[in-house]
């Protein structure tokens, strides 16, 4: 049995065993690859050398280290890719904010992508090239979630106020559907707890009553409701917000909006709208006009009948005097 190391400068074969055993243990050999050949001898003589068999000897510790380094390299490449994705999302968010193009749809899309990349980034935290990037992404997700929640709440408020405004324009009240009059009858502390954006939306809803379509079809019942609603809005606009904890008026306010439910300008707009509605002549419903017309016709017929009866009862002397006068 002879052996030759592969890759060594020497190409000589070394004999490692000569004996009568059909199997034998050899070594130790240094780490590397070796070629082995064997031949046998019997009573006739030596046979030919066998085909070459290549055997590679590895160090278990070295192999484990190599595998670990390879796995670490893969994780570093993955962390690098995740970092690039996070940075791209951060840049896109900043661009949308800078150009005021952030919408609920875009915010939801950014959140979806950001949550997926953050999940990967947290699993690769120790391999990220910049740990600060992970903190920035987590902070951005909180900002996006709060922004989206505010926008969704604003959209719900807008829809709700629109429905209440439409309800007040109906002559027939529906008990299960709230209207602006019942909504605005709540305590001023409630309106003070609302954000300035929602309070501004309330004013815009009230000012939205100033439309040609509303004024053209305005009935007496609708006019009365609208006047009550607008006057309540003016009252709220002049109400100073109170700090419930100390039960004192807020004196150190930043602006008019923070001192009262509505701003001074908004309250003045509502006052002008009240004056405008007070001068509008309400439309008489068609049903009432028909009924009134029939009543006038009936009164005219009764008056003619009364005049005929009155002429028949006049005395003869009165008739003679009338004829002379003529």
C-alpha positions as CSV (number, residue, x, y, z in Angstrom):
1,X,0.0,0.0,0.0
2,X,1.5,3.3,-1.0
3,X,0.4,6.9,-0.8
4,X,1.2,10.3,-2.4
5,X,0.1,13.7,-1.1
6,X,-1.7,15.9,-3.6
7,X,-0.4,19.4,-4.1
8,X,3.0,18.7,-2.6
9,X,6.1,19.6,-4.5
10,X,7.3,15.9,-4.4
11,X,5.5,13.5,-6.7
12,X,7.1,10.4,-5.1
13,X,5.0,7.6,-3.8
14,X,5.6,6.5,-0.2
15,X,5.0,3.0,1.0
16,X,2.9,3.0,4.1
17,X,2.1,-0.7,4.6
18,X,3.6,-4.0,3.6
19,X,2.1,-7.1,5.1
20,X,-0.4,-9.9,5.0
21,X,-3.4,-8.0,6.5
22,X,-6.3,-7.3,4.2
23,X,-7.3,-4.1,6.2
24,X,-5.1,-1.7,8.2
25,X,-5.4,1.6,10.1
26,X,-3.0,4.3,9.0
27,X,-2.0,7.8,10.3
28,X,-2.0,10.3,11.5
29,X,-1.7,12.3,8.4
30,X,-1.7,16.1,8.1
31,X,-4.8,17.8,6.8
32,X,-5.0,17.6,3.1
33,X,-5.8,15.3,0.1
34,X,-4.0,12.1,-0.7
35,X,-3.9,9.5,-3.4
36,X,-3.7,5.8,-2.5
37,X,-2.8,2.7,-4.6
38,X,-2.6,-0.9,-3.5
39,X,-1.4,-4.1,-5.0
40,X,-1.4,-7.7,-3.8
41,X,1.0,-10.7,-4.1
42,X,0.3,-14.4,-4.0
43,X,2.3,-17.6,-4.9
44,X,2.5,-16.6,-8.5
45,X,3.8,-13.1,-7.8
46,X,2.8,-9.4,-7.6
47,X,-0.3,-8.1,-9.3
48,X,-0.8,-4.7,-11.0
49,X,-1.3,-1.5,-9.0
50,X,-5.0,-0.6,-8.4
51,X,-6.6,2.6,-9.7
52,X,-5.9,5.7,-7.6
53,X,-8.2,6.5,-4.7
54,X,-8.3,10.1,-3.5
55,X,-9.0,10.7,0.2
56,X,-9.4,14.1,1.8
57,X,-8.6,14.6,5.5
58,X,-10.4,17.6,7.2
59,X,-9.9,19.1,10.7
60,X,-13.3,19.1,12.4
61,X,-12.6,22.4,14.2
62,X,-11.3,24.1,11.1
63,X,-14.3,22.8,9.1
64,X,-16.7,24.2,11.8
65,X,-15.0,27.5,11.7
66,X,-15.2,27.7,8.0
67,X,-18.9,26.9,8.0
68,X,-19.5,29.6,10.7
69,X,-17.6,32.2,8.7
70,X,-19.6,31.3,5.6
71,X,-22.9,31.6,7.5
72,X,-21.8,34.9,9.0
73,X,-21.0,36.3,5.6
74,X,-24.5,35.3,4.4
75,X,-26.1,37.0,7.3
76,X,-24.0,40.1,6.8
77,X,-25.1,40.3,3.1
78,X,-28.7,39.9,4.2
79,X,-28.3,42.7,6.8
80,X,-26.8,44.9,4.2
81,X,-29.8,44.3,1.9
82,X,-32.2,45.0,4.7
83,X,-30.4,48.2,5.6
84,X,-30.6,49.4,2.0
85,X,-34.4,48.7,2.0
86,X,-34.9,50.5,5.3
87,X,-33.0,53.5,4.0
88,X,-35.0,53.6,0.8
89,X,-38.2,53.6,2.8
90,X,-36.9,56.4,5.1
91,X,-35.9,58.5,2.1
92,X,-39.3,58.0,0.4
93,X,-41.1,59.0,3.6
94,X,-39.0,62.2,3.9
95,X,-39.7,63.0,0.3
96,X,-43.4,62.6,0.7
97,X,-43.4,64.8,3.8
98,X,-41.2,67.4,2.2
99,X,-43.5,67.7,-0.9
100,X,-46.8,67.3,1.1
101,X,-47.7,64.2,-0.9
102,X,-48.4,61.8,2.0
103,X,-51.8,60.2,1.8
104,X,-53.5,57.5,3.8
105,X,-52.9,55.0,0.9
106,X,-49.2,55.8,0.7
107,X,-48.8,55.8,4.5
108,X,-50.4,52.4,4.7
109,X,-48.1,51.1,1.9
110,X,-45.1,52.4,3.7
111,X,-46.1,50.9,7.0
112,X,-46.7,47.5,5.3
113,X,-43.2,47.5,3.8
114,X,-41.6,49.0,6.9
115,X,-43.1,46.4,9.2
116,X,-41.8,43.6,7.0
117,X,-38.3,45.0,6.8
118,X,-38.2,45.8,10.5
119,X,-39.0,42.2,11.3
120,X,-36.0,41.1,9.2
121,X,-33.8,43.8,10.7
122,X,-34.5,42.8,14.3
123,X,-33.5,39.2,13.5
124,X,-30.2,40.5,12.0
125,X,-29.7,43.3,14.6
126,X,-26.1,42.3,15.4
127,X,-25.1,42.2,11.8
128,X,-26.5,45.6,10.7
129,X,-23.8,47.9,9.5
130,X,-25.5,50.9,11.2
131,X,-27.5,50.3,14.4
132,X,-28.9,53.9,14.3
133,X,-30.8,53.0,11.1
134,X,-32.9,50.5,13.0
135,X,-33.9,53.1,15.6
136,X,-34.8,55.6,12.9
137,X,-37.0,53.1,11.2
138,X,-38.8,52.2,14.5
139,X,-39.4,55.9,15.2
140,X,-40.7,56.4,11.7
141,X,-43.2,53.6,12.1
142,X,-44.6,55.2,15.2
143,X,-44.9,58.5,13.4
144,X,-46.7,56.9,10.4
145,X,-49.1,55.0,12.6
146,X,-50.1,58.1,14.6
147,X,-50.4,60.1,11.3
148,X,-52.6,57.4,9.7
149,X,-54.8,57.0,12.8
150,X,-55.4,60.8,12.9
151,X,-56.2,60.9,9.2
152,X,-58.6,57.9,9.5
153,X,-60.3,59.5,12.5
154,X,-60.5,62.8,10.6
155,X,-62.1,61.0,7.6
156,X,-64.6,59.4,10.0
157,X,-65.4,62.7,11.6
158,X,-65.9,64.3,8.2
159,X,-68.3,61.6,7.1
160,X,-70.2,61.7,10.4
161,X,-70.6,65.5,10.3
162,X,-71.7,65.4,6.7
163,X,-74.4,62.9,7.6
164,X,-75.6,65.1,10.5
165,X,-75.7,68.1,8.2
166,X,-77.8,66.3,5.7
167,X,-80.1,65.1,8.4
168,X,-80.9,68.6,9.5
169,X,-82.0,69.4,6.0
170,X,-84.7,66.8,6.3
171,X,-88.2,67.9,7.4
172,X,-88.9,64.5,9.0
173,X,-86.7,63.8,12.0
174,X,-85.4,60.3,12.5
175,X,-84.8,59.4,16.1
176,X,-82.1,56.9,15.4
177,X,-80.0,59.3,13.3
178,X,-78.3,62.2,15.2
179,X,-78.2,65.7,13.7
180,X,-76.1,68.7,14.2
181,X,-78.5,70.3,16.7
182,X,-78.3,67.4,19.1
183,X,-74.6,67.1,18.5
184,X,-73.8,70.7,19.3
185,X,-76.0,70.7,22.4
186,X,-73.2,68.8,24.3
187,X,-71.1,70.4,27.0
188,X,-68.3,72.8,25.9
189,X,-65.8,70.6,27.7
190,X,-66.4,67.9,25.2
191,X,-65.6,70.2,22.3
192,X,-62.6,71.5,24.1
193,X,-61.2,67.9,24.2
194,X,-61.3,67.7,20.4
195,X,-58.3,68.6,18.3
196,X,-58.3,72.0,16.5
197,X,-58.5,70.1,13.2
198,X,-61.8,68.5,14.2
199,X,-63.2,71.8,15.6
200,X,-62.3,73.5,12.3
201,X,-64.1,70.7,10.4
202,X,-67.2,71.4,12.5
203,X,-67.1,75.1,11.5
204,X,-66.6,74.2,7.8
205,X,-69.6,71.9,8.1
206,X,-71.8,74.7,9.5
207,X,-70.5,77.1,6.9
208,X,-71.3,74.5,4.2
209,X,-75.0,75.2,4.8
210,X,-74.5,78.4,2.9
211,X,-75.2,77.0,-0.5
212,X,-77.7,78.0,-3.3
213,X,-79.3,74.5,-3.2
214,X,-80.1,74.9,0.5
215,X,-81.3,78.4,0.3
216,X,-83.4,77.7,-2.8
217,X,-85.3,74.8,-1.2
218,X,-85.3,76.1,2.4
219,X,-88.5,75.4,4.3
220,X,-89.7,77.0,7.5
221,X,-88.9,73.9,9.5
222,X,-85.4,73.7,8.0
223,X,-84.8,77.4,8.6
224,X,-85.7,77.2,12.2
225,X,-83.4,74.2,12.7
226,X,-80.5,75.9,10.9
227,X,-80.9,79.1,12.9
228,X,-80.8,77.2,16.2
229,X,-77.7,75.3,15.0
230,X,-75.9,78.4,13.9
231,X,-76.7,80.3,17.0
232,X,-75.4,77.4,19.1
233,X,-72.2,77.4,17.1
234,X,-71.8,81.1,17.8
235,X,-72.4,80.5,21.5
236,X,-69.7,77.8,21.5
237,X,-67.4,80.1,19.6
238,X,-67.7,82.7,22.3
239,X,-67.3,80.2,25.1
240,X,-63.9,80.3,26.8
241,X,-62.4,76.8,27.4
242,X,-61.9,75.9,31.1
243,X,-59.2,73.7,32.6
244,X,-61.2,71.0,34.4
245,X,-58.4,70.1,36.7
246,X,-58.0,73.6,38.2
247,X,-61.5,74.8,37.2
248,X,-60.1,78.1,36.1
249,X,-60.0,79.9,32.8
250,X,-57.0,79.2,30.6
251,X,-55.2,82.6,30.5
252,X,-51.9,81.6,29.0
253,X,-53.2,80.3,25.7
254,X,-51.1,80.3,22.6
255,X,-53.8,81.3,20.2
256,X,-57.5,82.1,20.0
257,X,-58.1,78.5,18.8
258,X,-56.7,77.2,22.1
259,X,-58.8,79.6,24.2
260,X,-62.2,78.9,22.7
261,X,-64.0,76.2,20.8
262,X,-63.9,78.2,17.6
263,X,-61.7,81.1,16.6
264,X,-62.9,84.7,16.5
265,X,-62.8,84.7,12.7
266,X,-64.9,81.5,12.6
267,X,-67.4,82.9,15.0
268,X,-67.8,86.0,12.9
269,X,-68.3,83.9,9.8
270,X,-71.1,82.0,11.6
271,X,-72.7,85.4,12.7
272,X,-72.8,86.6,9.1
273,X,-74.4,83.4,8.0
274,X,-77.1,83.7,10.7
275,X,-77.9,87.2,9.4
276,X,-78.1,85.8,5.9
277,X,-80.5,83.1,6.8
278,X,-82.6,85.5,8.9
279,X,-83.3,87.5,5.7
280,X,-84.1,84.4,3.5
281,X,-87.8,83.8,2.9
282,X,-88.6,80.2,3.5
283,X,-90.4,78.3,0.8
284,X,-94.0,77.2,1.4
285,X,-94.4,73.5,0.8
286,X,-96.4,72.6,-2.2
287,X,-99.0,70.7,-0.1
288,X,-99.7,73.7,2.0
289,X,-100.0,76.0,-1.1
290,X,-102.6,73.7,-2.6
291,X,-104.5,73.5,0.6
292,X,-104.4,77.3,0.9
293,X,-105.6,77.7,-2.7
294,X,-108.6,75.5,-2.1
295,X,-109.4,77.5,1.1
296,X,-109.3,80.8,-0.8
297,X,-111.7,79.5,-3.5
298,X,-114.1,78.2,-0.8
299,X,-114.0,81.6,1.0
300,X,-114.7,83.4,-2.3
301,X,-117.7,81.2,-3.1
302,X,-119.2,81.7,0.4
303,X,-118.7,85.5,0.0
304,X,-120.7,85.6,-3.3
305,X,-123.5,83.5,-1.8
306,X,-123.7,85.9,1.2
307,X,-123.9,89.0,-1.1
308,X,-126.8,87.4,-3.1
309,X,-128.8,86.6,0.0
310,X,-128.1,90.1,1.3
311,X,-129.5,91.7,-1.9
312,X,-132.7,89.7,-1.7
313,X,-133.4,91.0,1.8
314,X,-133.1,94.7,1.1
315,X,-136.3,96.8,1.7
316,X,-138.3,98.3,-1.2
317,X,-137.6,101.8,0.0
318,X,-133.9,101.2,-0.1
319,X,-134.2,99.9,-3.6
320,X,-136.2,103.0,-4.7
321,X,-133.7,105.3,-3.2
322,X,-130.9,103.5,-4.9
323,X,-132.7,103.8,-8.3
324,X,-133.2,107.5,-7.8
325,X,-129.6,107.9,-6.8
326,X,-128.6,106.1,-10.0
